[in-house]
Amino acid sequence: MLEKIKKLDLSRFIFLSILPQILVFAISLVFIALDLQLDKYGVVQTFLILPLSFVILPYLFLVKSGEEINLKNIGIRNFTSKTICIFSLLIILITAVIYSLGKWDYSIIFFALQTLVVSISEELWARGMLINELKKSKFSQIICVLVSSLIFAFITHQNRPVYENLTNRFPFAIIMGLIYYRTQKIELPILIHFANNMIGGI
């Protein structure tokens, strides 16, 4: 186990684990300091800060730190048009079904788009990048899933109650991790993450 930890480059892995939180905080401070009133509806936070903090900059960090990594390693494959169509239809179906009992308005479409971006960003980082880093060092499936799930539940959501993270987000992250680890299809945990967040937003 100690040999695997050395091989992992622990300092880089720890930095990758906290990097999104650092970036979200730093970029948000810039907007506050410049008094940019652009995020009344969470547009900048969702469509700019989250993708930058969870996907683009962490990926560049791995590349610049000498890591041999490609998009396929974090779950981004050459998706076929069929896969894209099915994924899109399922997103629409999930949105329609969840809100079928309520009053429909255009804000639901905006909320669905926000939720989709959050789901994609968090899954590519937590399941794609973190699990990939652990997997390369030959850690077992259970270690890869548990470590990435602990980071997702208790570091990414450190501002939430510990009990809530322990009973809700941690088990959820384990399920998402197992699905991704066994299928290597990032779209599956993204869909489930999306549905879960949509239900939570009702």
C-alpha positions as CSV (number, residue, x, y, z in Angstrom):
1,M,0.0,0.0,0.0
2,L,2.8,2.4,0.9
3,E,4.5,1.7,-2.4
4,K,1.2,2.5,-4.2
5,I,0.9,5.8,-2.3
6,K,4.4,6.8,-3.4
7,K,3.6,5.9,-7.0
8,L,0.4,8.0,-6.8
9,D,2.2,11.3,-6.1
10,L,0.2,12.1,-3.0
11,S,0.8,15.8,-3.0
12,R,-0.5,16.2,-6.5
13,F,-3.5,14.1,-5.7
14,I,-4.3,16.1,-2.6
15,F,-4.0,19.3,-4.6
16,L,-6.3,18.0,-7.3
17,S,-8.8,17.1,-4.6
18,I,-9.0,20.6,-3.2
19,L,-8.3,22.5,-6.4
20,P,-12.0,23.1,-7.4
21,Q,-12.8,24.6,-4.0
22,I,-9.8,26.9,-4.2
23,L,-10.7,28.0,-7.7
24,V,-14.4,28.6,-7.0
25,F,-13.4,30.7,-4.0
26,A,-10.7,32.6,-5.8
27,I,-12.8,33.4,-8.9
28,S,-15.8,34.3,-6.8
29,L,-13.6,36.7,-4.9
30,V,-12.6,38.4,-8.1
31,F,-16.2,39.0,-9.1
32,I,-17.0,40.4,-5.6
33,A,-13.9,42.6,-5.6
34,L,-14.7,44.0,-9.1
35,D,-18.3,44.4,-8.0
36,L,-19.5,42.6,-11.1
37,Q,-23.3,42.3,-10.8
38,L,-23.6,39.6,-13.4
39,D,-24.8,36.7,-11.5
40,K,-28.3,37.5,-10.2
41,Y,-29.5,34.1,-11.5
42,G,-26.4,32.1,-10.9
43,V,-25.5,32.2,-14.6
44,V,-21.8,33.0,-14.2
45,Q,-21.4,30.6,-11.3
46,T,-23.0,27.7,-13.2
47,F,-21.9,28.2,-16.8
48,L,-18.4,29.7,-16.2
49,I,-17.0,29.2,-12.8
50,L,-18.0,25.5,-12.3
51,P,-16.7,24.2,-15.6
52,L,-13.5,26.2,-15.2
53,S,-13.0,25.1,-11.6
54,F,-14.0,21.4,-11.9
55,V,-13.0,20.4,-15.4
56,I,-10.9,22.8,-17.5
57,L,-8.3,24.0,-15.0
58,P,-7.9,20.7,-13.1
59,Y,-7.4,19.0,-16.5
60,L,-4.8,21.5,-17.5
61,F,-3.1,21.1,-14.1
62,L,-2.8,17.3,-14.7
63,V,-1.4,18.0,-18.2
64,K,1.1,20.6,-17.1
65,S,2.3,18.5,-14.2
66,G,3.6,16.0,-16.7
67,E,0.6,13.7,-16.4
68,E,0.0,11.5,-19.5
69,I,-3.8,12.0,-19.7
70,N,-6.3,12.3,-22.5
71,L,-10.0,13.1,-22.5
72,K,-10.9,9.5,-22.7
73,N,-9.2,8.9,-19.4
74,I,-11.7,11.1,-17.6
75,G,-14.7,9.6,-19.4
76,I,-15.0,11.9,-22.5
77,R,-15.0,9.4,-25.4
78,N,-15.8,9.8,-29.0
79,F,-19.6,9.7,-28.5
80,T,-21.6,8.4,-31.4
81,S,-24.6,10.4,-32.6
82,K,-26.9,7.7,-31.3
83,T,-25.4,8.0,-27.7
84,I,-25.7,11.8,-27.9
85,C,-29.4,11.6,-29.0
86,I,-30.3,9.1,-26.4
87,F,-28.6,11.1,-23.7
88,S,-30.4,14.3,-24.8
89,L,-33.7,12.6,-24.9
90,L,-33.3,11.1,-21.4
91,I,-32.4,14.6,-20.1
92,I,-35.6,16.0,-21.6
93,L,-37.6,13.0,-20.3
94,I,-36.3,13.2,-16.8
95,T,-37.0,17.0,-16.7
96,A,-40.6,16.5,-18.0
97,V,-41.4,13.6,-15.7
98,I,-40.1,15.2,-12.6
99,Y,-42.1,18.4,-13.2
100,S,-45.2,16.8,-14.8
101,L,-47.2,17.2,-11.6
102,G,-46.3,20.9,-11.1
103,K,-46.9,24.0,-13.0
104,W,-44.7,24.3,-16.0
105,D,-42.9,27.5,-16.9
106,Y,-39.7,28.5,-18.7
107,S,-37.7,28.7,-15.4
108,I,-37.7,24.9,-15.3
109,I,-35.7,24.8,-18.5
110,F,-33.1,27.2,-17.1
111,F,-32.9,25.1,-13.9
112,A,-32.5,21.9,-15.9
113,L,-29.6,23.5,-17.9
114,Q,-27.9,24.7,-14.7
115,T,-28.4,21.2,-13.1
116,L,-26.9,19.5,-16.2
117,V,-23.8,21.7,-16.1
118,V,-23.3,21.0,-12.4
119,S,-23.7,17.3,-12.9
120,I,-21.3,17.1,-15.9
121,S,-18.7,19.3,-14.1
122,E,-18.8,17.3,-10.8
123,E,-18.8,13.9,-12.4
124,L,-15.9,14.6,-14.8
125,W,-13.8,15.7,-11.8
126,A,-14.9,13.3,-9.0
127,R,-15.5,10.2,-11.0
128,G,-13.4,10.9,-14.1
129,M,-10.2,12.6,-12.8
130,L,-10.0,11.4,-9.2
131,I,-10.8,7.7,-10.0
132,N,-8.5,7.8,-12.9
133,E,-5.6,9.0,-10.8
134,L,-6.1,6.3,-8.2
135,K,-6.8,3.6,-10.8
136,K,-3.5,4.2,-12.5
137,S,-1.6,3.5,-9.3
138,K,-3.3,0.0,-9.2
139,F,-5.5,0.7,-6.2
140,S,-8.4,-1.7,-5.9
141,Q,-11.9,-0.8,-7.1
142,I,-13.2,-0.3,-3.5
143,I,-10.3,2.1,-2.6
144,C,-10.7,4.1,-5.8
145,V,-14.5,4.5,-5.2
146,L,-14.3,5.1,-1.5
147,V,-11.5,7.7,-1.6
148,S,-13.2,9.7,-4.5
149,S,-16.5,9.4,-2.7
150,L,-15.1,10.8,0.6
151,I,-13.6,13.7,-1.3
152,F,-16.8,14.4,-3.2
153,A,-19.0,14.2,-0.1
154,F,-16.9,15.9,2.6
155,I,-14.6,18.3,0.7
156,T,-16.7,19.4,-2.3
157,H,-19.7,19.8,0.0
158,Q,-17.8,21.0,3.2
159,N,-20.3,23.8,3.7
160,R,-23.1,21.3,4.2
161,P,-24.0,19.5,7.4
162,V,-21.7,16.5,8.1
163,Y,-24.7,14.2,8.9
164,E,-26.3,15.1,5.6
165,N,-23.1,14.4,3.7
166,L,-22.6,11.1,5.5
167,T,-26.1,9.8,5.0
168,N,-26.9,11.3,1.6
169,R,-24.0,12.4,-0.6
170,F,-21.4,9.8,0.5
171,P,-23.6,6.7,-0.3
172,F,-24.7,8.5,-3.5
173,A,-21.1,9.1,-4.5
174,I,-20.3,5.4,-3.9
175,I,-23.0,4.3,-6.2
176,M,-21.9,6.8,-8.9
177,G,-18.3,5.7,-8.5
178,L,-19.2,2.0,-8.9
179,I,-21.2,2.7,-12.0
180,Y,-18.5,4.6,-13.6
181,Y,-15.7,2.3,-12.5
182,R,-17.4,-0.8,-13.9
183,T,-18.8,0.7,-17.1
184,Q,-16.3,3.5,-17.9
185,K,-19.3,5.5,-19.2
186,I,-19.4,8.9,-17.6
187,E,-22.8,9.6,-19.1
188,L,-24.5,7.1,-16.7
189,P,-23.5,8.8,-13.4
190,I,-24.2,12.2,-15.1
191,L,-27.7,11.2,-15.9
192,I,-28.3,9.8,-12.3
193,H,-26.7,12.9,-10.8
194,F,-28.9,15.1,-12.9
195,A,-32.1,13.3,-11.9
196,N,-31.1,13.3,-8.3
197,N,-30.4,17.1,-8.3
198,M,-33.6,17.8,-10.2
199,I,-35.7,15.9,-7.7
200,G,-33.9,17.8,-4.9
201,G,-34.8,21.1,-6.5
202,I,-38.5,20.5,-6.6
